[in-house]
Amino acid sequence: MIHARNIGQSAATPSAEADPAVLALAVSRAPLRLGVVLNPGSGANLKSPGVMRRVLDAHPQIPFREVSDPASVERALDELAPDDIDTLVVSGGDGTVQAVLNTLLGRKPFRAMPRLVLLRSGTTNMNAADAGFGGRPERALAGLIERAGLGVAGFETTQRHIMRIDRGAGRSAIYGMSFGAAAIYQGVHYCRNNVHTMGLRGEIGPGIALLRFVAALARGEHEIASPVPMSMAIDGVKHPAADCGILHVTTLDRLFLGMRPFWGEESAPLRLTCVRSHPRYLLRALPGLLRGRRNRWITPDNGYISHNAHRLEFNFDDQFVVDGEFFSTEPGCPLVLTDGGRLDFLTAHRR
């Protein structure tokens, strides 16, 4: 179901002949031109049905669309694009955010790329926890609308790189901020089908799944954490084929529970972490591994690899996950991960 509103927002346009510093200040203080994508089926929205709609109904000048799947996200952004919004609010989970990124970067419906506001309206909300607004989504949206007249100057902002994932075989590129395979894919699948069904939301569910799969890796329980044979190349440097227990790539600064499991030192946007099957000293390495702090057990010889890269290439035959959404590799085609560009995010009210 899609709802449309005529936009009533306007902003003065500074003169092109103005001093650059004055122009930049004027632009930063120009009122935000908001548009909203709302997924009522996402975790927090589903738990409190109608709350977000009531906030939006109180502000009929703001255009919004309700979405439910990637196809409806494409239609929604196509319809919002002519409204000349410059700030796109996403009220949904990580999967909704991923569909928005796919459309923004893959189809580019907007004349100028809007900045994004991510609300914690889903189940896990890993993207929003790193680069979005905190607190209850309806309160965050109401506060954003209230302060929109202050322009960008009224908010804290950040940038994040977005991954581009090419599968080959003529398939469209996938965009997202978190990629995983092997135990990462298996853990997300387990969490969705066994943990979330118990009503555990937020970061608790992924934390439970993490404990289960780390324990399985430590004990070599392949029926739980199944290793995936794969080869990889990091910025053109090929690594020998091996069984992989954990494969994760992200452009986020933090994951759920505040984890930062990457310790690469290169200046590059894609943060890769790979834990081989049968890693040595896993329980001793784990505290440093989760915090991204290398210790004497976290070494390539013991099965732990982390690099920052511009281009990653993986060859394996299995499923993978991007921002909580499942995909499959194409037979005989490598997965190629590159930098898909940077986007601007509003993250908090500026005090």
N, C-alpha and C positions, 0 to 999 in steps of 0.2 A: 504494500500500500504506500503510495507516494503522495505527499502533500506539498503544495507550492504556495508561496507567498510572494507578492510583489514587493520588491525591496524599496524601502523608504529612506535608506541611509544615504548620506551625502557627505562629501569632504571637499574643502577648498583645495584647489590645485595651486601650489606655489609657482611663481613666475620662473620660467626657464632661465631668465637673465639674473636671477638672484645670486648673491654670494654663495659658494658651495656650502660653507658652514651654516649659513642661515637657511639654505634650502634643506640641508640634512636635518636641522632642528625642526623645521616646519613639517617635514615628512614624518618625523618620529612622533610629532604631536597631533597629526591628522587623525580624526576618529577612525577606529577600526570599522571596516565594512565586513560584518560577520555573515557567515552562512553555516548551517549546521547539517551534519549527517548523523542520523539517529537510528541505531539498531535496537528496537524494543525487545528483541530476543536474546540480547547479550546478557551475561550473568547478573550484574547489578541492576540493569534496567528491567530484567525479567522479574527480579525479586521485588522491585518496587514499581509495578506497572502504572503508567500514567503520570508519574511525578515529573519526568522531563517534559512531557507534553504540556503540563500546566505552566511550567516556566516559559515555554515557547509561546503558549497561547496568550500570555500576558504581554508579549512583545511582538505584535503582528507585523512589525516592520522588518523582522529578521526572516529571511527565507530558510526553509529547512526541508529535508527529504527523509522519509523513513525507508530503511533498506533492510534486506534480509539475507542477501547472498551477493557474490561478486557481480553477477549480471545487473542486479538492481543498483549496486554501487556505481557501475559504469553509467547507467541511465541517470542516476541522481546527479553525478558530477557534470554530465553533459547538460543537464537542465539548469544547474546552478551557475555554470560558467558564464552565460550572458549577463548575469546579475552583477558582474564586475566586483565580486567580493575579493578581499585581500587577506582574509583570515578565515580558515576553514576549521570548524570545530567538529571533532569526531567523538561521538558518544557511542562507544561500542568496545568490544574486546580486541585482543591482538589480531584476530582473524579479520575483523572489520578494518583495522588500521592497515593490514597487509593488502587488502583489496583496494583501499584508497590509494596506497603507494603505487600499486600496479597500474591503476588508472592515471594517476597524476604523471608518472614518469614514463609509462608505456604508451599512453595515448595523448597526453598533454592537451586536455580539453580547455585549459585556461590560457588566456592571452599572456598573463604573467603568473608565475608560480605563486600560489598563496602560501603564507606562513600557516603552520598547523598548531592546533590546540588539542591535545589528547586528554580525554577525561577517563577516569578509572571506572568505566561502566561495564567491564567484562568480568571474567572469572579470575584470570591470573594477572592481567594488566602489566606485563613485564615492560612493554614499550612505554606505557604511560607513567610507570613508576620511575623510569629513568629520564624521560624527556617530556613529561606532561604535568598536568595540574594534580595536586594532591587533594584529599578530602572527598566528601560525598559528591557525586557528579552533579546533582541538581544544585547544590550550593556553589560549586565551582562555576557552573554555567551562569547562575544568577549574578555572582560576583564579577564574572567576565563582562557580562552585558552592562552591569552598573558602571564599570570603569572603562568601557570601550571608548568613551568620549575623550579619554586621556591619550589615546593612541598607543603606539608601541612603547613610548616613554614611560607608561604606567605599569610596565610589566618586565619581569626578568625574562631574558631570551637565551636560547642556546642553539647550536647547530649540531646535526648528526649526519654522518654519511649514510647513504642507503646502498645496500648491496644489490647488484644486478647478477642474476643467476641464469645462465644460458644452458639449456638442455640439448640443443642441437635438434636434428630431425625436423626442422621447420617449426618447432614449437615456440610460442611467444616467451619472451624473457619473464622471469619472476623477480619481483622487487621485495625487499624486506630488510629487517635489522637483526634477525637471529636465524641462523641455519644450523641444523643438527642432523646427524645420522648415527647409526649403530645404537648405543645405549641411550642417546638423546632422543632419537625417534621412538625407540621402544618405551622409554620412560614417559614421554608425552602421551603415547597411545595408552599405556597402563593408567596414567593419571586420569585421562578423560573417561575411560571405561570402568575404572574401579574405585577411584578416589572421589572425583567430582560427583559421582552418583550417590555418594554418602552425604552430600551436602557440604563438603569441605571446600571452601572458596578461598580466594586470595592466594597468598604465598605458602600457606600450610600444605595444600595439596601437592604442589611440585616438591616441597621439602620432604614429604613422606615418600614420594616416588624416588627422589634422589637417594635417600637412605637405603631403600630396597635394592636399587641397582648398583650402588657402590658396594654394598655387602655382597651382592652376587658376583661382582667383578673380583673382589678380594678373595672369595672362596672358589672362583673358577666355575660358577654355576651357569653353564652355557644355555641351559634350558630357560633361564630368566634373562640373562644379559648375553645375547648371542653376538659373537664377534662377526665383523663383516670384512671379507678380504677386499683390499683396495690398494691402489697406487695413487700417488699424488705428486704434483709439481708445485713448488712455491716460488713465484716470480721466475719461472723458467728452470729452476733447479729441481731435477727429478729425484725423488726418494724411492728406495726399494719397496716393492710390494710387500704388504704385511697384513696380518689380521688386526683390525682396528676395534677397540672396545668403546671408545668415546671419540666422536668428531664434532667439534663445535666451532662456528665462525660467527662473529658478531661485530657490529659497529656501535653497540651500546657501551656506556661507561660502567654500568652495573647490571647484574641480573637479579633474579628473585632472591630474597633474604640478604640483599646487599653483597652478594658474591661477585668477585672479580677474578675468575679463573683463567687469567691470561697474563703472561709475563714476558712477551716479546719486547725487544728493545728497538726494533726498527721504526722509522718514522713513516708509517703507512696506515691506511684506514681499516683494513680487514684484520681482525684479531682472531687468529687461529689457535685452537688448542686440540691436540690429538693425544689420546692415551691408548697405547697399544694393548692388545689382548694379553692377559697375564702380566700386568705391570708389577714390578718388584716394589716392595715396601709401601704398598698403597696406603695402608692406614697411617703410617708414619708421614707419608708425603701429603696426606689429605688436608691438614690445616693450612699449609702453605699453598697447596694447589687451589683451594677455594678462595683464598685471599690474593692470589697472584704474587705470592712472595716465595721466590725460589729458595729451597734449602738443599742440604747435601743429598737428599734422596730424589729430588726432582731433577733428573738428568735424562738426556736422550737414551743413554745406555740402559737406564731402568724403565724406559718406555714412555717418557713424558716429553712432549714437544710443544713449543709455543713460539709463534712468529707473528709479526705484523707484516702484511703483504699488500701489494697492489693487484696481484693476479694469482688466483689459486685454481688448480685443475685437479679434479678427482675422477678416478675411474673405478666404479663399483656398480654392482647390479642389485639394487635394493631400493627401498623407499627412504625418503628423507622428509624433514619438517622445516617449514619456514614460518616463523611467527605463529606457531600452533596449528598451521594448515599442512596437510599431508600431500606429498607429490611422489612421483616415481621417476627413476632415471630411464633414459631411452637406451635400448640395447645397442651396444657398440659405440655410444656417444659419450664423451666425457662431460662432466659438469664443470662449467667455467664460471668462477666467481670474480667479479671486478667491482670497482667503485662506480655506482650508478649516479653519483652526484650528491650534493649536500642540500638539505632543507633546513629552514628556520622553524623553531618551535618556541611558543610562549610557554613558560613553565610556572610562573607564580606572579602574584601582585608585587609590584615594587613598593617598598615602604618609604 
